[in-house]
């Protein structure tokens, strides 16, 4: 599934292809934002993409997190 992360004061968004369920991602983001709201300045959103690359964004820098639909990739000429 595709996830787009908007970072404050940066015009370009971060886009990741991650495995897993949307509910798990939402729970992770909600947990990180709750920690930040309680004053935890070390709270970070830590995601790993399909290739194994880790992306770590401080919770204080999160502008938004957009979670795309969980749909398999289409391959070939029959996808037009």
LUMLUMMAR-590663 format. One record per atom (N, C-alpha, C, O): x, y, z; residue in one letter; atom name. Coordinates in nm, 3 decimals. Example, Ala and Ser with C-alpha at 12.3 -4.5 7.8 and 13.67 -1.06 7.14 Angstrom:
<pt px="1.319" py="-0.569" pz="0.780" rose="A" fifi="N"/>
<pt px="1.230" py="-0.450" pz="0.780" rose="A" fifi="CA"/>
<pt px="1.320" py="-0.330" pz="0.780" rose="A" fifi="C"/>
<pt px="1.424" py="-0.332" pz="0.846" rose="A" fifi="O"/>
<pt px="1.285" py="-0.225" pz="0.708" rose="S" fifi="N"/>
<pt px="1.367" py="-0.106" pz="0.714" rose="S" fifi="CA"/>
<pt px="1.290" py="0.003" pz="0.787" rose="S" fifi="C"/>
<pt px="1.341" py="0.114" pz="0.804" rose="S" fifi="O"/>
# end
This chain:
<pt px="0.084" py="-0.116" pz="0.000" rose="X" fifi="N"/>
<pt px="0.000" py="0.000" pz="0.000" rose="X" fifi="CA"/>
<pt px="0.088" py="0.123" pz="0.000" rose="X" fifi="C"/>
<pt px="0.200" py="0.121" pz="0.053" rose="X" fifi="O"/>
<pt px="0.040" py="0.227" pz="-0.058" rose="X" fifi="N"/>
<pt px="0.116" py="0.351" pz="-0.071" rose="X" fifi="CA"/>
<pt px="0.081" py="0.446" pz="0.044" rose="X" fifi="C"/>
<pt px="-0.036" py="0.466" pz="0.075" rose="X" fifi="O"/>
<pt px="0.184" py="0.502" pz="0.105" rose="X" fifi="N"/>
<pt px="0.167" py="0.599" pz="0.213" rose="X" fifi="CA"/>
<pt px="0.240" py="0.726" pz="0.174" rose="X" fifi="C"/>
<pt px="0.355" py="0.722" pz="0.130" rose="X" fifi="O"/>
<pt px="0.172" py="0.839" pz="0.190" rose="X" fifi="N"/>
<pt px="0.234" py="0.970" pz="0.165" rose="X" fifi="CA"/>
<pt px="0.239" py="1.044" pz="0.298" rose="X" fifi="C"/>
<pt px="0.140" py="1.051" pz="0.371" rose="X" fifi="O"/>
<pt px="0.356" py="1.100" pz="0.328" rose="X" fifi="N"/>
<pt px="0.376" py="1.172" pz="0.453" rose="X" fifi="CA"/>
<pt px="0.413" py="1.315" pz="0.420" rose="X" fifi="C"/>
<pt px="0.510" py="1.341" pz="0.349" rose="X" fifi="O"/>
<pt px="0.335" py="1.408" pz="0.473" rose="X" fifi="N"/>
<pt px="0.366" py="1.550" pz="0.459" rose="X" fifi="CA"/>
<pt px="0.444" py="1.596" pz="0.580" rose="X" fifi="C"/>
<pt px="0.402" py="1.575" pz="0.693" rose="X" fifi="O"/>
<pt px="0.558" py="1.659" pz="0.555" rose="X" fifi="N"/>
<pt px="0.644" py="1.708" pz="0.662" rose="X" fifi="CA"/>
<pt px="0.633" py="1.860" pz="0.667" rose="X" fifi="C"/>
<pt px="0.637" py="1.926" pz="0.564" rose="X" fifi="O"/>
<pt px="0.617" py="1.913" pz="0.787" rose="X" fifi="N"/>
<pt px="0.603" py="2.058" pz="0.803" rose="X" fifi="CA"/>
<pt px="0.723" py="2.132" pz="0.746" rose="X" fifi="C"/>
<pt px="0.837" py="2.087" pz="0.758" rose="X" fifi="O"/>
<pt px="0.696" py="2.244" pz="0.684" rose="X" fifi="N"/>
<pt px="0.797" py="2.335" pz="0.628" rose="X" fifi="CA"/>
<pt px="0.877" py="2.274" pz="0.513" rose="X" fifi="C"/>
<pt px="0.983" py="2.326" pz="0.477" rose="X" fifi="O"/>
<pt px="0.829" py="2.163" pz="0.455" rose="X" fifi="N"/>
<pt px="0.892" py="2.103" pz="0.338" rose="X" fifi="CA"/>
<pt px="0.783" py="2.086" pz="0.233" rose="X" fifi="C"/>
<pt px="0.680" py="2.024" pz="0.260" rose="X" fifi="O"/>
<pt px="0.805" py="2.139" pz="0.114" rose="X" fifi="N"/>
<pt px="0.703" py="2.137" pz="0.010" rose="X" fifi="CA"/>
<pt px="0.682" py="1.999" pz="-0.049" rose="X" fifi="C"/>
<pt px="0.573" py="1.969" pz="-0.099" rose="X" fifi="O"/>
<pt px="0.782" py="1.915" pz="-0.046" rose="X" fifi="N"/>
<pt px="0.774" py="1.784" pz="-0.108" rose="X" fifi="CA"/>
<pt px="0.732" py="1.679" pz="-0.006" rose="X" fifi="C"/>
<pt px="0.779" py="1.681" pz="0.108" rose="X" fifi="O"/>
<pt px="0.645" py="1.587" pz="-0.047" rose="X" fifi="N"/>
<pt px="0.601" py="1.482" pz="0.045" rose="X" fifi="CA"/>
<pt px="0.686" py="1.357" pz="0.029" rose="X" fifi="C"/>
<pt px="0.752" py="1.337" pz="-0.073" rose="X" fifi="O"/>
<pt px="0.684" py="1.273" pz="0.131" rose="X" fifi="N"/>
<pt px="0.754" py="1.145" pz="0.130" rose="X" fifi="CA"/>
<pt px="0.653" py="1.039" pz="0.091" rose="X" fifi="C"/>
<pt px="0.546" py="1.031" pz="0.151" rose="X" fifi="O"/>
<pt px="0.684" py="0.957" pz="-0.009" rose="X" fifi="N"/>
<pt px="0.594" py="0.851" pz="-0.053" rose="X" fifi="CA"/>
<pt px="0.664" py="0.717" pz="-0.035" rose="X" fifi="C"/>
<pt px="0.777" py="0.698" pz="-0.079" rose="X" fifi="O"/>
<pt px="0.594" py="0.624" pz="0.030" rose="X" fifi="N"/>
<pt px="0.648" py="0.491" pz="0.058" rose="X" fifi="CA"/>
<pt px="0.551" py="0.384" pz="0.012" rose="X" fifi="C"/>
<pt px="0.430" py="0.403" pz="0.017" rose="X" fifi="O"/>
<pt px="0.604" py="0.271" pz="-0.031" rose="X" fifi="N"/>
<pt px="0.525" py="0.150" pz="-0.057" rose="X" fifi="CA"/>
<pt px="0.554" py="0.055" pz="0.058" rose="X" fifi="C"/>
<pt px="0.666" py="0.005" pz="0.070" rose="X" fifi="O"/>
<pt px="0.455" py="0.029" pz="0.141" rose="X" fifi="N"/>
<pt px="0.476" py="-0.056" pz="0.258" rose="X" fifi="CA"/>
<pt px="0.383" py="-0.176" pz="0.253" rose="X" fifi="C"/>
<pt px="0.277" py="-0.174" pz="0.189" rose="X" fifi="O"/>
<pt px="0.425" py="-0.281" pz="0.322" rose="X" fifi="N"/>
<pt px="0.340" py="-0.399" pz="0.337" rose="X" fifi="CA"/>
<pt px="0.265" py="-0.387" pz="0.469" rose="X" fifi="C"/>
<pt px="0.309" py="-0.315" pz="0.559" rose="X" fifi="O"/>
<pt px="0.154" py="-0.456" pz="0.479" rose="X" fifi="N"/>
<pt px="0.078" py="-0.453" pz="0.603" rose="X" fifi="CA"/>
<pt px="-0.061" py="-0.401" pz="0.582" rose="X" fifi="C"/>
<pt px="-0.101" py="-0.364" pz="0.471" rose="X" fifi="O"/>
<pt px="-0.135" py="-0.397" pz="0.690" rose="X" fifi="N"/>
<pt px="-0.274" py="-0.353" pz="0.687" rose="X" fifi="CA"/>
<pt px="-0.284" py="-0.204" pz="0.720" rose="X" fifi="C"/>
<pt px="-0.202" py="-0.150" pz="0.795" rose="X" fifi="O"/>
<pt px="-0.383" py="-0.139" pz="0.663" rose="X" fifi="N"/>
<pt px="-0.404" py="0.004" pz="0.687" rose="X" fifi="CA"/>
<pt px="-0.433" py="0.031" pz="0.834" rose="X" fifi="C"/>
<pt px="-0.390" py="0.133" pz="0.888" rose="X" fifi="O"/>
<pt px="-0.506" py="-0.060" pz="0.899" rose="X" fifi="N"/>
<pt px="-0.539" py="-0.041" pz="1.040" rose="X" fifi="CA"/>
<pt px="-0.414" py="-0.041" pz="1.128" rose="X" fifi="C"/>
<pt px="-0.408" py="0.032" pz="1.227" rose="X" fifi="O"/>
<pt px="-0.315" py="-0.121" pz="1.092" rose="X" fifi="N"/>
<pt px="-0.189" py="-0.124" pz="1.168" rose="X" fifi="CA"/>
<pt px="-0.113" py="0.007" pz="1.152" rose="X" fifi="C"/>
<pt px="-0.054" py="0.058" pz="1.248" rose="X" fifi="O"/>
<pt px="-0.114" py="0.061" pz="1.031" rose="X" fifi="N"/>
<pt px="-0.046" py="0.189" pz="1.006" rose="X" fifi="CA"/>
<pt px="-0.116" py="0.301" pz="1.081" rose="X" fifi="C"/>
<pt px="-0.051" py="0.386" pz="1.142" rose="X" fifi="O"/>
<pt px="-0.249" py="0.301" pz="1.078" rose="X" fifi="N"/>
<pt px="-0.325" py="0.404" pz="1.149" rose="X" fifi="CA"/>
<pt px="-0.298" py="0.396" pz="1.299" rose="X" fifi="C"/>
<pt px="-0.281" py="0.499" pz="1.364" rose="X" fifi="O"/>
<pt px="-0.293" py="0.275" pz="1.354" rose="X" fifi="N"/>
<pt px="-0.264" py="0.257" pz="1.496" rose="X" fifi="CA"/>
<pt px="-0.124" py="0.308" pz="1.530" rose="X" fifi="C"/>
<pt px="-0.104" py="0.370" pz="1.635" rose="X" fifi="O"/>
<pt px="-0.028" py="0.283" pz="1.443" rose="X" fifi="N"/>
<pt px="0.109" py="0.329" pz="1.465" rose="X" fifi="CA"/>
<pt px="0.116" py="0.481" pz="1.464" rose="X" fifi="C"/>
<pt px="0.179" py="0.541" pz="1.552" rose="X" fifi="O"/>
<pt px="0.052" py="0.544" pz="1.366" rose="X" fifi="N"/>
<pt px="0.053" py="0.691" pz="1.356" rose="X" fifi="CA"/>
<pt px="-0.019" py="0.752" pz="1.476" rose="X" fifi="C"/>
<pt px="0.029" py="0.851" pz="1.533" rose="X" fifi="O"/>
<pt px="-0.132" py="0.696" pz="1.514" rose="X" fifi="N"/>
<pt px="-0.209" py="0.747" pz="1.628" rose="X" fifi="CA"/>
<pt px="-0.129" py="0.737" pz="1.757" rose="X" fifi="C"/>
<pt px="-0.131" py="0.829" pz="1.839" rose="X" fifi="O"/>
<pt px="-0.059" py="0.625" pz="1.774" rose="X" fifi="N"/>
<pt px="0.023" py="0.606" pz="1.894" rose="X" fifi="CA"/>
<pt px="0.135" py="0.710" pz="1.900" rose="X" fifi="C"/>
<pt px="0.160" py="0.767" pz="2.006" rose="X" fifi="O"/>
<pt px="0.200" py="0.734" pz="1.789" rose="X" fifi="N"/>
<pt px="0.310" py="0.832" pz="1.785" rose="X" fifi="CA"/>
<pt px="0.257" py="0.972" pz="1.814" rose="X" fifi="C"/>
<pt px="0.320" py="1.047" pz="1.888" rose="X" fifi="O"/>
<pt px="0.143" py="1.007" pz="1.756" rose="X" fifi="N"/>
<pt px="0.088" py="1.140" pz="1.780" rose="X" fifi="CA"/>
<pt px="0.041" py="1.157" pz="1.924" rose="X" fifi="C"/>
<pt px="0.052" py="1.266" pz="1.981" rose="X" fifi="O"/>
<pt px="-0.011" py="1.049" pz="1.985" rose="X" fifi="N"/>
<pt px="-0.052" py="1.054" pz="2.126" rose="X" fifi="CA"/>
<pt px="0.068" py="1.076" pz="2.217" rose="X" fifi="C"/>
<pt px="0.061" py="1.151" pz="2.314" rose="X" fifi="O"/>
<pt px="0.179" py="1.009" pz="2.186" rose="X" fifi="N"/>
<pt px="0.301" py="1.027" pz="2.265" rose="X" fifi="CA"/>
<pt px="0.350" py="1.172" pz="2.252" rose="X" fifi="C"/>
<pt px="0.392" py="1.232" pz="2.351" rose="X" fifi="O"/>
<pt px="0.345" py="1.226" pz="2.133" rose="X" fifi="N"/>
<pt px="0.389" py="1.364" pz="2.112" rose="X" fifi="CA"/>
<pt px="0.298" py="1.463" pz="2.186" rose="X" fifi="C"/>
<pt px="0.346" py="1.563" pz="2.238" rose="X" fifi="O"/>
<pt px="0.168" py="1.433" pz="2.190" rose="X" fifi="N"/>
<pt px="0.074" py="1.520" pz="2.259" rose="X" fifi="CA"/>
<pt px="0.097" py="1.520" pz="2.410" rose="X" fifi="C"/>
<pt px="0.066" py="1.618" pz="2.478" rose="X" fifi="O"/>
<pt px="0.150" py="1.410" pz="2.461" rose="X" fifi="N"/>
<pt px="0.179" py="1.399" pz="2.604" rose="X" fifi="CA"/>
<pt px="0.313" py="1.462" pz="2.640" rose="X" fifi="C"/>
<pt px="0.352" py="1.463" pz="2.757" rose="X" fifi="O"/>
<pt px="0.384" py="1.514" pz="2.541" rose="X" fifi="N"/>
<pt px="0.509" py="1.583" pz="2.567" rose="X" fifi="CA"/>
<pt px="0.634" py="1.503" pz="2.538" rose="X" fifi="C"/>
<pt px="0.744" py="1.548" pz="2.570" rose="X" fifi="O"/>
<pt px="0.620" py="1.387" pz="2.479" rose="X" fifi="N"/>
<pt px="0.737" py="1.305" pz="2.444" rose="X" fifi="CA"/>
<pt px="0.802" py="1.364" pz="2.320" rose="X" fifi="C"/>
<pt px="0.752" py="1.344" pz="2.208" rose="X" fifi="O"/>
<pt px="0.911" py="1.435" pz="2.338" rose="X" fifi="N"/>
<pt px="0.978" py="1.501" pz="2.225" rose="X" fifi="CA"/>
<pt px="1.058" py="1.402" pz="2.141" rose="X" fifi="C"/>
<pt px="1.104" py="1.437" pz="2.032" rose="X" fifi="O"/>
<pt px="1.075" py="1.279" pz="2.190" rose="X" fifi="N"/>
<pt px="1.151" py="1.178" pz="2.116" rose="X" fifi="CA"/>
<pt px="1.059" py="1.087" pz="2.033" rose="X" fifi="C"/>
<pt px="1.108" py="0.991" pz="1.974" rose="X" fifi="O"/>
<pt px="0.929" py="1.115" pz="2.029" rose="X" fifi="N"/>
<pt px="0.836" py="1.031" pz="1.953" rose="X" fifi="CA"/>
<pt px="0.862" py="1.044" pz="1.804" rose="X" fifi="C"/>
<pt px="0.870" py="1.155" pz="1.750" rose="X" fifi="O"/>
<pt px="0.877" py="0.928" pz="1.736" rose="X" fifi="N"/>
<pt px="0.903" py="0.927" pz="1.593" rose="X" fifi="CA"/>
<pt px="0.813" py="0.826" pz="1.524" rose="X" fifi="C"/>
<pt px="0.775" py="0.725" pz="1.582" rose="X" fifi="O"/>
<pt px="0.781" py="0.855" pz="1.399" rose="X" fifi="N"/>
<pt px="0.710" py="0.761" pz="1.314" rose="X" fifi="CA"/>
<pt px="0.816" py="0.684" pz="1.237" rose="X" fifi="C"/>
<pt px="0.891" py="0.742" pz="1.159" rose="X" fifi="O"/>
<pt px="0.822" py="0.554" pz="1.259" rose="X" fifi="N"/>
<pt px="0.924" py="0.468" pz="1.201" rose="X" fifi="CA"/>
<pt px="0.856" py="0.367" pz="1.109" rose="X" fifi="C"/>
<pt px="0.784" py="0.279" pz="1.156" rose="X" fifi="O"/>
<pt px="0.879" py="0.380" pz="0.978" rose="X" fifi="N"/>
<pt px="0.818" py="0.291" pz="0.879" rose="X" fifi="CA"/>
<pt px="0.926" py="0.226" pz="0.793" rose="X" fifi="C"/>
<pt px="1.029" py="0.288" pz="0.763" rose="X" fifi="O"/>
<pt px="0.901" py="0.102" pz="0.754" rose="X" fifi="N"/>
<pt px="0.992" py="0.029" pz="0.666" rose="X" fifi="CA"/>
<pt px="0.919" py="-0.002" pz="0.536" rose="X" fifi="C"/>
<pt px="0.809" py="-0.058" pz="0.538" rose="X" fifi="O"/>
<pt px="0.979" py="0.034" pz="0.423" rose="X" fifi="N"/>
<pt px="0.914" py="0.009" pz="0.294" rose="X" fifi="CA"/>
<pt px="0.938" py="-0.134" pz="0.247" rose="X" fifi="C"/>
<pt px="1.004" py="-0.213" pz="0.315" rose="X" fifi="O"/>
<pt px="0.883" py="-0.167" pz="0.130" rose="X" fifi="N"/>
<pt px="0.891" py="-0.303" pz="0.077" rose="X" fifi="CA"/>
<pt px="1.033" py="-0.346" pz="0.046" rose="X" fifi="C"/>
<pt px="1.061" py="-0.466" pz="0.042" rose="X" fifi="O"/>
<pt px="1.124" py="-0.252" pz="0.023" rose="X" fifi="N"/>
<pt px="1.263" py="-0.284" pz="-0.009" rose="X" fifi="CA"/>
<pt px="1.351" py="-0.293" pz="0.116" rose="X" fifi="C"/>
<pt px="1.469" py="-0.324" pz="0.106" rose="X" fifi="O"/>
<pt px="1.292" py="-0.267" pz="0.232" rose="X" fifi="N"/>
<pt px="1.367" py="-0.274" pz="0.357" rose="X" fifi="CA"/>
<pt px="1.426" py="-0.143" pz="0.403" rose="X" fifi="C"/>
<pt px="1.497" py="-0.140" pz="0.503" rose="X" fifi="O"/>
<pt px="1.398" py="-0.033" pz="0.333" rose="X" fifi="N"/>
<pt px="1.448" py="0.098" pz="0.372" rose="X" fifi="CA"/>
<pt px="1.361" py="0.154" pz="0.485" rose="X" fifi="C"/>
<pt px="1.239" py="0.148" pz="0.479" rose="X" fifi="O"/>
<pt px="1.427" py="0.207" pz="0.588" rose="X" fifi="N"/>
<pt px="1.353" py="0.266" pz="0.700" rose="X" fifi="CA"/>
<pt px="1.344" py="0.416" pz="0.683" rose="X" fifi="C"/>
<pt px="1.441" py="0.482" pz="0.645" rose="X" fifi="O"/>
<pt px="1.226" py="0.470" pz="0.713" rose="X" fifi="N"/>
<pt px="1.204" py="0.613" pz="0.712" rose="X" fifi="CA"/>
<pt px="1.158" py="0.652" pz="0.852" rose="X" fifi="C"/>
<pt px="1.059" py="0.599" pz="0.902" rose="X" fifi="O"/>
<pt px="1.228" py="0.745" pz="0.913" rose="X" fifi="N"/>
<pt px="1.197" py="0.789" pz="1.049" rose="X" fifi="CA"/>
<pt px="1.168" py="0.938" pz="1.044" rose="X" fifi="C"/>
<pt px="1.252" py="1.017" pz="1.000" rose="X" fifi="O"/>
<pt px="1.047" py="0.976" pz="1.089" rose="X" fifi="N"/>
<pt px="1.006" py="1.116" pz="1.088" rose="X" fifi="CA"/>
<pt px="0.967" py="1.155" pz="1.230" rose="X" fifi="C"/>
<pt px="0.885" py="1.086" pz="1.291" rose="X" fifi="O"/>
<pt px="1.023" py="1.262" pz="1.285" rose="X" fifi="N"/>
<pt px="0.983" py="1.306" pz="1.418" rose="X" fifi="CA"/>
<pt px="0.835" py="1.342" pz="1.420" rose="X" fifi="C"/>
<pt px="0.784" py="1.403" pz="1.326" rose="X" fifi="O"/>
<pt px="0.766" py="1.305" pz="1.526" rose="X" fifi="N"/>
<pt px="0.622" py="1.333" pz="1.535" rose="X" fifi="CA"/>
<pt px="0.593" py="1.482" pz="1.530" rose="X" fifi="C"/>
<pt px="0.489" py="1.523" pz="1.477" rose="X" fifi="O"/>
<pt px="0.682" py="1.562" pz="1.583" rose="X" fifi="N"/>
<pt px="0.662" py="1.707" pz="1.582" rose="X" fifi="CA"/>
<pt px="0.668" py="1.766" pz="1.441" rose="X" fifi="C"/>
<pt px="0.622" py="1.879" pz="1.420" rose="X" fifi="O"/>
<pt px="0.725" py="1.692" pz="1.345" rose="X" fifi="N"/>
<pt px="0.738" py="1.742" pz="1.208" rose="X" fifi="CA"/>
<pt px="0.627" py="1.691" pz="1.116" rose="X" fifi="C"/>
<pt px="0.619" py="1.733" pz="1.001" rose="X" fifi="O"/>
<pt px="0.541" py="1.601" pz="1.166" rose="X" fifi="N"/>
<pt px="0.436" py="1.546" pz="1.081" rose="X" fifi="CA"/>
<pt px="0.330" py="1.651" pz="1.049" rose="X" fifi="C"/>
<pt px="0.278" py="1.718" pz="1.137" rose="X" fifi="O"/>
<pt px="0.301" py="1.664" pz="0.921" rose="X" fifi="N"/>
<pt px="0.193" py="1.751" pz="0.877" rose="X" fifi="CA"/>
<pt px="0.068" py="1.669" pz="0.851" rose="X" fifi="C"/>
<pt px="-0.041" py="1.705" pz="0.895" rose="X" fifi="O"/>
<pt px="0.085" py="1.557" pz="0.779" rose="X" fifi="N"/>
<pt px="-0.024" py="1.464" pz="0.752" rose="X" fifi="CA"/>
<pt px="0.033" py="1.330" pz="0.710" rose="X" fifi="C"/>
<pt px="0.149" py="1.320" pz="0.670" rose="X" fifi="O"/>
<pt px="-0.051" py="1.227" pz="0.720" rose="X" fifi="N"/>
<pt px="-0.017" py="1.094" pz="0.671" rose="X" fifi="CA"/>
<pt px="-0.136" py="1.046" pz="0.590" rose="X" fifi="C"/>
<pt px="-0.246" py="1.031" pz="0.644" rose="X" fifi="O"/>
<pt px="-0.115" py="1.021" pz="0.462" rose="X" fifi="N"/>
<pt px="-0.221" py="0.974" pz="0.373" rose="X" fifi="CA"/>
<pt px="-0.195" py="0.827" pz="0.340" rose="X" fifi="C"/>
<pt px="-0.088" py="0.791" pz="0.292" rose="X" fifi="O"/>
<pt px="-0.295" py="0.744" pz="0.368" rose="X" fifi="N"/>
<pt px="-0.282" py="0.600" pz="0.345" rose="X" fifi="CA"/>
<pt px="-0.367" py="0.563" pz="0.226" rose="X" fifi="C"/>
<pt px="-0.488" py="0.583" pz="0.226" rose="X" fifi="O"/>
<pt px="-0.303" py="0.507" pz="0.122" rose="X" fifi="N"/>
<pt px="-0.373" py="0.469" pz="0.001" rose="X" fifi="CA"/>
<pt px="-0.446" py="0.337" pz="0.018" rose="X" fifi="C"/>
<pt px="-0.430" py="0.268" pz="0.119" rose="X" fifi="O"/>
<pt px="-0.526" py="0.303" pz="-0.080" rose="X" fifi="N"/>
<pt px="-0.600" py="0.178" pz="-0.079" rose="X" fifi="CA"/>
<pt px="-0.505" py="0.060" pz="-0.092" rose="X" fifi="C"/>
<pt px="-0.404" py="0.069" pz="-0.162" rose="X" fifi="O"/>
<pt px="-0.539" py="-0.048" pz="-0.026" rose="X" fifi="N"/>
<pt px="-0.457" py="-0.168" pz="-0.033" rose="X" fifi="CA"/>
<pt px="-0.499" py="-0.247" pz="-0.155" rose="X" fifi="C"/>
<pt px="-0.590" py="-0.329" pz="-0.149" rose="X" fifi="O"/>
<pt px="-0.431" py="-0.222" pz="-0.266" rose="X" fifi="N"/>
<pt px="-0.467" py="-0.283" pz="-0.394" rose="X" fifi="CA"/>
<pt px="-0.341" py="-0.339" pz="-0.458" rose="X" fifi="C"/>
<pt px="-0.238" py="-0.272" pz="-0.460" rose="X" fifi="O"/>
<pt px="-0.347" py="-0.461" pz="-0.512" rose="X" fifi="N"/>
<pt px="-0.228" py="-0.518" pz="-0.574" rose="X" fifi="CA"/>
<pt px="-0.187" py="-0.441" pz="-0.700" rose="X" fifi="C"/>
<pt px="-0.271" py="-0.382" pz="-0.767" rose="X" fifi="O"/>
<pt px="-0.059" py="-0.443" pz="-0.729" rose="X" fifi="N"/>
<pt px="-0.010" py="-0.375" pz="-0.849" rose="X" fifi="CA"/>
<pt px="-0.057" py="-0.449" pz="-0.973" rose="X" fifi="C"/>
<pt px="-0.064" py="-0.572" pz="-0.976" rose="X" fifi="O"/>
<pt px="-0.090" py="-0.373" pz="-1.072" rose="X" fifi="N"/>
<pt px="-0.132" py="-0.431" pz="-1.199" rose="X" fifi="CA"/>
<pt px="-0.013" py="-0.435" pz="-1.293" rose="X" fifi="C"/>
<pt px="0.064" py="-0.339" pz="-1.302" rose="X" fifi="O"/>
<pt px="0.002" py="-0.545" pz="-1.361" rose="X" fifi="N"/>
<pt px="0.117" py="-0.564" pz="-1.449" rose="X" fifi="CA"/>
<pt px="0.067" py="-0.609" pz="-1.587" rose="X" fifi="C"/>
<pt px="-0.023" py="-0.693" pz="-1.596" rose="X" fifi="O"/>
<pt px="0.125" py="-0.554" pz="-1.691" rose="X" fifi="N"/>
<pt px="0.092" py="-0.599" pz="-1.826" rose="X" fifi="CA"/>
<pt px="0.009" py="-0.499" pz="-1.901" rose="X" fifi="C"/>
<pt px="-0.023" py="-0.390" pz="-1.853" rose="X" fifi="O"/>
<pt px="-0.026" py="-0.540" pz="-2.023" rose="X" fifi="N"/>
<pt px="-0.102" py="-0.452" pz="-2.112" rose="X" fifi="CA"/>
<pt px="-0.251" py="-0.456" pz="-2.085" rose="X" fifi="C"/>
<pt px="-0.323" py="-0.368" pz="-2.134" rose="X" fifi="O"/>
<pt px="-0.299" py="-0.552" pz="-2.011" rose="X" fifi="N"/>
<pt px="-0.443" py="-0.563" pz="-1.983" rose="X" fifi="CA"/>
<pt px="-0.492" py="-0.468" pz="-1.878" rose="X" fifi="C"/>
<pt px="-0.609" py="-0.475" pz="-1.838" rose="X" fifi="O"/>
<pt px="-0.406" py="-0.379" pz="-1.830" rose="X" fifi="N"/>
<pt px="-0.445" py="-0.286" pz="-1.723" rose="X" fifi="CA"/>
<pt px="-0.496" py="-0.153" pz="-1.775" rose="X" fifi="C"/>
<pt px="-0.532" py="-0.066" pz="-1.695" rose="X" fifi="O"/>
<pt px="-0.499" py="-0.134" pz="-1.905" rose="X" fifi="N"/>
<pt px="-0.539" py="-0.005" pz="-1.960" rose="X" fifi="CA"/>
<pt px="-0.683" py="0.021" pz="-1.944" rose="X" fifi="C"/>
<pt px="-0.732" py="0.126" pz="-1.986" rose="X" fifi="O"/>
# end
